[in-house]
Amino acid sequence: MDLVSLYPAIKSLWTVWLVLIFAILVLRALRPSRKQAFARAAAIPLRDDERRE
């Protein structure tokens, strides 16, 4: 077996790996416990307490 014959299998596994990582990141971001952190981050552009030069 050489790398040329293994390429289709490696390519398929790479795609599955990336989809799995993406799904984990999305599920982690959508957890209810993260709602408050996202609300604070969304309010950053609306703050007026910082000096602007």
CYANA upper distance limits for C-alpha pairs under 8 A (distance plus 0.5 A):
  1 MET  CA      5 SER  CA      6.97
  1 MET  CA      6 LEU  CA      7.77
  2 ASP  CA      6 LEU  CA      7.04
  3 LEU  CA      7 TYR  CA      6.44
  6 LEU  CA     10 ILE  CA      6.71
  7 TYR  CA     11 LYS  CA      6.45
  8 PRO  CA     12 SER  CA      6.71
  9 ALA  CA     13 LEU  CA      6.71
 10 ILE  CA     14 TRP  CA      6.57
 11 LYS  CA     15 THR  CA      6.91
 12 SER  CA     16 VAL  CA      6.84
 13 LEU  CA     17 TRP  CA      6.52
 14 TRP  CA     18 LEU  CA      6.74
 15 THR  CA     19 VAL  CA      6.73
 16 VAL  CA     20 LEU  CA      6.60
 17 TRP  CA     21 ILE  CA      6.75
 18 LEU  CA     22 PHE  CA      6.62
 19 VAL  CA     23 ALA  CA      6.59
 20 LEU  CA     24 ILE  CA      6.73
 21 ILE  CA     25 LEU  CA      6.75
 22 PHE  CA     26 VAL  CA      6.69
 23 ALA  CA     27 LEU  CA      6.59
 24 ILE  CA     28 ARG  CA      6.55
 25 LEU  CA     29 ALA  CA      6.63
 26 VAL  CA     30 LEU  CA      6.65
 27 LEU  CA     31 ARG  CA      6.83
 29 ALA  CA     34 ARG  CA      7.08
 30 LEU  CA     34 ARG  CA      7.46
 30 LEU  CA     35 LYS  CA      8.22
 31 ARG  CA     35 LYS  CA      7.79
 34 ARG  CA     38 PHE  CA      6.85
 35 LYS  CA     39 ALA  CA      6.66
 36 GLN  CA     40 ARG  CA      6.78
 37 ALA  CA     41 ALA  CA      6.75
 38 PHE  CA     42 ALA  CA      6.52
 39 ALA  CA     43 ALA  CA      6.84
 40 ARG  CA     44 ILE  CA      7.19
 43 ALA  CA     47 ARG  CA      7.16
